């Protein structure tokens, strides 16, 4: 994985910083409709937990 773009914004970023979460608790594709344009968008909803009981 090329981290150049990430490091240009976060110079101290290390790959181990990305390993914050240890469990995926929810993963679902969800289709929504834009209220203004009526276009459909598909989003991936992802919920993860970490050892410190934080949820994202």
N, C-alpha and C positions, 0 to 999 in steps of 0.2 A: 504494500500500500504506500502510495506517495503522500507524504505528510507535508510537503512544501507549502501548500495553500493554507493548511491549518497553522503551521509554524509562522507564516507571514503575519497572522493575526495574533496568535498566542505563541510567542517565541520559546517559552519554557515548556511547551506541551511535550509529553512523553506518552508513548503508546500505553504504558501501564495506567496512565490517568483515565483511559477509556474503560478500564475494567472495574468500574464502580459498582456495577449491578451484577448480582449473581443468579437471578431467577426471572424469567419472563412469566408473568402471571396472566397476561391477556394479550391476544394478538388477533386482530380482526380487520378485514377490509370493509370500509363503510362508504357508501355513495351518498353524497349530499348535493343539493341543488342550490345554486347561487340565486339569491333573492332578486338581484338586479337584472342579470343577464339570462337567467333560467338555464344556465349551462350546468351539466352534471359534472361533478368532480369526485374522483375516488381517492380516499385517504386510507392510510394504514394506521390503525390505532394500536399502540403498543404500550403496555404497562409492565414495569419492571420493579423489582425490589432489591435492596442491598442489605448487607449484614447490619447496618445501623438502623434498619427499619424505615428508611426513606423510601418513598414511592414516587415513580416518575411515569 
